[in-house]
Amino acid sequence: MPEYIVEFRNKSEVAEGTLAFSLQKPADFNFKAGQTADLTLVDPPETDSEGNTRTFSIASAPWESELMFATRLRDTAFKRNLRNMKPGTKMKLDGPMGSFNLHKNASKPAVFLAGGIGITPFHSIVKEAARQKDPHQIYLFYSNRRPEDTAFFKELEALPQQNPNFHLISTMVEMDKSKQSWSGERGFIDAAMLKRHLPGLAGPIYYAAGPPAMVAAMKEMLVKAGVDEDDVRSEDFPGY
């Protein structure tokens, strides 16, 4: 697996408690939307028992000039270093890795089930699909506590204008703690919600990404609803 030393470019808060950050993209770094990379801090100001390396899904699309990643901000040395990092700081990049990519058979719809920071691989995939005018019907079910916690929300809401085959279904599970209004779905993603928005449960390829408990619940729910296990793919984000 190739290894690179790259520069940290910039960072921004894309939701409450969620940081997106961009890195230099090496000229020969080619990846498929949905893949991951390992990022390692180089001589960080502080470290802890969790170490200096993390695996991140690449949130940017392959055609973009920089590599973007996103993470929830927890109180760890790695996250504190990221939060305080200055442009030009060097990091080690290993990758790309993984096969969490959009299937090739466009006659089968893609159903993405994202919880929280699990949006990152899907963010890359849907941007790539829009750019390439991909014929797949894509349904993104995106679960968060509140609109305030929903990373890339405005961008995803605007995406159907670029790609009419893209359908966004956002759902909130703790609107009682939000200061915003909300007229969309509420509650956790379940079979009833899928049935309200999909032509049918059998047929699509399903992809689940998010915290391990959420991913396990999605896989169990789909199998109980009669979805073939071979049509379910997953990636979880422990501790993120």
C-alpha positions as CSV (number, residue, x, y, z in Angstrom):
1,M,0.0,0.0,0.0
2,P,1.5,3.4,-1.0
3,E,2.6,5.8,1.7
4,Y,2.8,9.6,1.4
5,I,3.7,12.6,3.4
6,V,1.1,15.3,2.7
7,E,0.3,18.8,3.9
8,F,-2.7,19.7,6.0
9,R,-4.6,22.4,4.1
10,N,-7.6,23.7,6.1
11,K,-10.5,22.7,8.3
12,S,-14.1,23.8,8.9
13,E,-17.0,22.7,11.1
14,V,-19.6,21.1,8.9
15,A,-22.0,20.4,11.8
16,E,-22.0,20.9,15.6
17,G,-19.1,18.8,16.8
18,T,-18.1,17.6,13.4
19,L,-14.9,18.8,11.7
20,A,-14.0,18.4,8.0
21,F,-10.4,18.8,7.0
22,S,-8.6,18.9,3.7
23,L,-5.2,17.5,2.8
24,Q,-2.9,17.8,-0.1
25,K,-3.7,15.1,-2.8
26,P,-0.6,13.4,-4.2
27,A,-0.5,13.5,-8.0
28,D,-0.5,9.6,-8.2
29,F,-3.2,9.1,-5.4
30,N,-6.1,7.4,-7.3
31,F,-9.1,6.1,-5.3
32,K,-12.6,4.9,-5.8
33,A,-15.5,6.7,-4.1
34,G,-16.2,5.0,-0.8
35,Q,-12.6,3.9,0.0
36,T,-10.6,4.7,3.1
37,A,-7.1,5.8,4.1
38,D,-5.0,5.7,7.2
39,L,-3.9,9.1,8.5
40,T,-1.0,9.3,11.0
41,L,0.2,12.4,12.9
42,V,3.9,13.2,12.5
43,D,5.6,14.3,15.7
44,P,2.3,15.6,17.3
45,P,2.4,18.0,20.2
46,E,0.6,15.4,22.3
47,T,-0.4,11.7,22.1
48,D,-2.3,9.2,24.2
49,S,-3.0,5.5,24.5
50,E,-5.2,5.5,21.4
51,G,-2.2,6.3,19.3
52,N,-1.4,8.6,16.3
53,T,-3.2,6.7,13.5
54,R,-6.8,6.6,12.5
55,T,-8.7,5.1,9.5
56,F,-11.0,7.5,7.7
57,S,-13.3,7.2,4.8
58,I,-12.4,9.7,2.1
59,A,-15.3,12.2,2.0
60,S,-14.2,14.0,-1.1
61,A,-14.9,12.7,-4.6
62,P,-12.1,11.2,-6.8
63,W,-12.2,14.2,-9.2
64,E,-11.6,16.8,-6.5
65,S,-8.2,18.5,-6.2
66,E,-7.8,17.9,-2.4
67,L,-8.6,15.0,-0.1
68,M,-11.3,15.7,2.5
69,F,-12.1,13.8,5.6
70,A,-14.5,14.4,8.4
71,T,-14.7,13.3,12.1
72,R,-16.7,13.8,15.2
73,L,-14.7,15.8,17.8
74,R,-14.1,13.7,20.9
75,D,-11.7,14.6,23.7
76,T,-8.7,12.6,22.5
77,A,-5.1,13.7,21.8
78,F,-5.6,12.8,18.1
79,K,-8.8,15.0,17.8
80,R,-7.2,17.9,19.8
81,N,-4.2,17.8,17.4
82,L,-6.6,18.0,14.4
83,R,-8.6,20.8,15.9
84,N,-5.5,22.9,16.5
85,M,-3.6,21.9,13.4
86,K,-2.1,24.7,11.2
87,P,-2.0,24.7,7.4
88,G,1.2,23.2,6.2
89,T,1.5,20.7,9.0
90,K,2.7,17.3,7.7
91,M,0.7,14.1,8.0
92,K,1.3,10.6,6.8
93,L,-1.2,9.1,4.4
94,D,-1.6,5.4,3.7
95,G,-4.1,4.1,1.1
96,P,-6.4,3.9,-0.5
97,M,-8.1,0.8,0.9
98,G,-11.4,-1.0,0.9
99,S,-14.2,-2.1,-1.4
100,F,-17.2,-0.1,-0.1
101,N,-18.0,1.1,-3.6
102,L,-21.1,1.5,-5.7
103,H,-22.0,-1.7,-7.5
104,K,-21.8,-1.8,-11.3
105,N,-25.2,-3.1,-12.2
106,A,-27.2,0.1,-12.7
107,S,-30.5,-1.8,-13.0
108,K,-30.4,-2.4,-9.2
109,P,-31.0,0.7,-7.1
110,A,-28.5,1.6,-4.3
111,V,-29.9,2.2,-0.9
112,F,-27.5,4.0,1.5
113,L,-28.2,3.8,5.3
114,A,-26.1,6.4,7.1
115,G,-25.9,7.2,10.8
116,G,-24.0,10.3,11.8
117,I,-20.4,10.4,10.7
118,G,-21.1,7.3,8.6
119,I,-22.1,9.8,5.9
120,T,-18.5,10.2,4.8
121,P,-18.2,7.4,2.2
122,F,-21.6,8.1,0.9
123,H,-20.8,11.8,0.5
124,S,-17.9,10.8,-1.8
125,I,-20.1,8.3,-3.8
126,V,-23.0,10.6,-4.4
127,K,-20.8,13.5,-5.5
128,E,-19.0,11.1,-7.9
129,A,-22.3,9.8,-9.2
130,A,-23.6,13.3,-9.9
131,R,-20.4,14.3,-11.7
132,Q,-20.4,11.1,-13.8
133,K,-24.2,11.3,-14.5
134,D,-24.5,7.8,-13.1
135,P,-27.7,6.0,-14.1
136,H,-28.2,4.3,-10.7
137,Q,-31.2,5.2,-8.7
138,I,-29.7,6.2,-5.3
139,Y,-31.6,6.5,-2.1
140,L,-29.8,8.0,0.9
141,F,-31.4,7.5,4.3
142,Y,-29.5,9.8,6.7
143,S,-30.2,9.5,10.4
144,N,-29.0,12.1,12.9
145,R,-30.0,13.4,16.3
146,R,-30.9,16.9,15.1
147,P,-30.4,19.1,12.0
148,E,-27.6,20.9,13.9
149,D,-25.7,17.6,14.0
150,T,-26.1,16.7,10.3
151,A,-22.9,17.0,8.4
152,F,-23.0,18.2,4.7
153,F,-26.8,18.8,5.1
154,K,-27.3,21.8,2.7
155,E,-25.0,20.3,0.1
156,L,-26.9,17.0,0.1
157,E,-30.3,18.7,0.0
158,A,-29.2,20.5,-3.2
159,L,-27.7,17.5,-4.9
160,P,-31.0,16.2,-6.6
161,Q,-30.8,19.4,-8.7
162,Q,-27.6,18.0,-10.2
163,N,-28.6,14.4,-10.2
164,P,-32.4,13.6,-10.5
165,N,-31.6,9.9,-9.8
166,F,-30.5,10.9,-6.2
167,H,-33.1,10.8,-3.4
168,L,-32.4,12.1,0.1
169,I,-34.5,11.0,3.0
170,S,-33.2,12.6,6.3
171,T,-34.6,11.5,9.6
172,M,-34.0,13.0,13.1
173,V,-34.3,11.1,16.3
174,E,-34.0,13.9,19.0
175,M,-35.9,16.8,17.6
176,D,-37.0,17.7,21.2
177,K,-33.4,18.9,21.7
178,S,-33.3,21.0,18.5
179,K,-33.8,24.7,18.1
180,Q,-34.8,24.3,14.5
181,S,-38.0,23.3,12.8
182,W,-38.3,20.0,11.0
183,S,-41.0,18.6,8.7
184,G,-39.1,15.5,7.5
185,E,-39.0,12.0,8.9
186,R,-38.5,11.3,12.6
187,G,-37.2,8.3,14.4
188,F,-34.7,5.6,13.6
189,I,-34.5,4.1,10.1
190,D,-36.7,1.0,10.0
191,A,-38.5,-1.2,7.5
192,A,-41.6,0.9,7.5
193,M,-39.6,4.0,6.6
194,L,-37.9,2.2,3.8
195,K,-41.2,1.0,2.4
196,R,-42.5,4.6,2.4
197,H,-39.8,5.7,0.1
198,L,-38.6,2.7,-1.9
199,P,-40.4,1.0,-4.8
200,G,-39.8,-2.3,-3.0
201,L,-37.4,-3.8,-0.4
202,A,-36.3,-6.6,-2.6
203,G,-34.0,-5.7,-5.5
204,P,-31.7,-2.9,-4.3
205,I,-28.2,-3.3,-3.0
206,Y,-28.0,-1.9,0.6
207,Y,-25.1,-0.2,2.2
208,A,-25.0,0.6,5.9
209,A,-22.3,2.9,7.5
210,G,-22.2,4.5,11.0
211,P,-21.6,3.5,14.6
212,P,-21.2,-0.3,15.0
213,A,-24.5,-0.7,16.9
214,M,-26.4,1.2,14.2
215,V,-24.8,-0.9,11.4
216,A,-25.7,-4.1,13.2
217,A,-29.3,-3.0,13.7
218,M,-29.6,-2.0,10.0
219,K,-28.4,-5.5,8.9
220,E,-30.7,-7.3,11.3
221,M,-33.7,-5.1,10.2
222,L,-33.0,-5.7,6.5
223,V,-32.7,-9.5,6.9
224,K,-35.9,-9.6,9.0
225,A,-37.6,-7.7,6.2
226,G,-36.7,-10.3,3.7
227,V,-33.7,-8.7,2.1
228,D,-31.1,-11.2,0.9
229,E,-27.9,-11.0,3.0
230,D,-25.8,-11.0,-0.2
231,D,-27.4,-7.7,-1.1
232,V,-26.2,-6.0,2.2
233,R,-22.8,-4.3,2.5
234,S,-21.6,-2.5,5.6
235,E,-18.8,-0.4,7.2
236,D,-18.8,0.7,10.8
237,F,-17.0,3.5,12.5
238,P,-16.0,2.5,16.1
239,G,-15.0,5.3,18.4
240,Y,-15.5,8.1,15.9
